[in-house]
Amino acid sequence: MSSRLGTSTEKIDALNDYTKSLLFSAAEKVALEYADAITDTRCDVDDALFARLQQHYDDDTIAELTMIIAWENASSRFNRAFRIPSQGFWKR
């Protein structure tokens, strides 16, 4: 899949530094920042981040995005508890 912002593979490779990457739109960057904030259990999603998210997405989309992020986090924790190995999709 190609777009003016790069291929899917290029974007996956750029995820570690998405905040500085030109491959991601402003909407994608705020969604990724939101995912990071939800995933980091040491902090909360602050009002400023949520307000930035609302500039790009409606309430239904934010609810769906939140559900997907929460599901992936729960799935990851479940797999880790049962020593289910990674499928190798994530490159470090």
C-alpha positions in Angstrom: 0.0 0.0 0.0 1.5 3.3 -1.1 0.6 6.8 -0.3 2.1 10.2 -0.5 3.4 9.6 3.0 5.2 6.4 2.2 4.6 2.7 2.1 3.2 0.7 5.0 6.6 -1.0 5.5 8.3 2.3 5.7 5.8 3.5 8.3 6.3 0.3 10.4 10.0 0.8 10.3 9.6 4.4 11.4 7.3 3.7 14.3 10.1 4.0 16.9 10.5 7.7 16.0 7.0 8.5 14.8 7.0 11.9 16.4 9.8 13.2 14.2 8.9 11.2 11.1 7.5 12.9 8.0 5.8 9.6 7.0 2.9 10.1 9.5 0.1 12.6 9.3 -0.8 14.8 12.3 -3.9 12.5 12.9 -1.7 9.4 12.9 0.8 11.0 15.2 -1.7 11.9 17.8 -3.3 8.5 17.6 0.1 6.9 18.2 0.8 9.2 21.1 -2.6 8.3 22.5 -1.7 4.6 22.2 1.6 5.2 24.0 -0.2 7.1 26.8 -2.8 4.3 27.3 -0.1 1.6 27.2 2.1 3.3 29.8 0.5 2.3 33.0 2.6 4.9 35.0 0.6 7.8 33.5 -2.8 8.9 32.5 -4.1 10.4 29.2 -4.0 14.1 30.0 -6.7 16.6 28.9 -4.4 18.3 26.3 -3.7 15.0 24.5 -7.4 14.1 24.5 -8.3 17.5 23.1 -5.7 17.1 20.3 -7.2 13.6 19.6 -10.7 15.2 19.4 -9.4 17.6 16.7 -8.9 14.7 14.4 -11.4 12.0 15.4 -15.1 11.9 16.4 -16.3 10.3 19.7 -17.2 7.0 18.0 -13.8 6.7 16.4 -12.0 7.6 19.7 -14.1 4.9 21.5 -13.1 2.3 18.9 -9.5 3.4 18.9 -9.4 3.1 22.7 -11.0 -0.3 22.6 -8.5 -1.6 20.1 -5.6 -0.3 22.0 -6.9 -1.7 25.3 -7.6 -5.1 23.6 -4.1 -5.3 22.2 -2.6 -4.4 25.6 -4.7 -7.0 27.4 -3.8 -9.6 24.7 -0.1 -8.9 25.1 -0.3 -9.2 28.9 -2.3 -12.5 28.6 0.2 -14.0 26.2 3.1 -12.9 28.4 1.5 -14.5 31.5 1.1 -17.8 29.6 4.6 -17.6 28.0 3.1 -17.5 24.5 5.9 -16.3 22.3 5.8 -13.3 20.0 4.7 -13.9 16.4 7.7 -11.8 15.3 5.7 -8.9 13.9 7.5 -6.3 16.0 11.1 -5.4 15.3 13.2 -4.0 18.0 
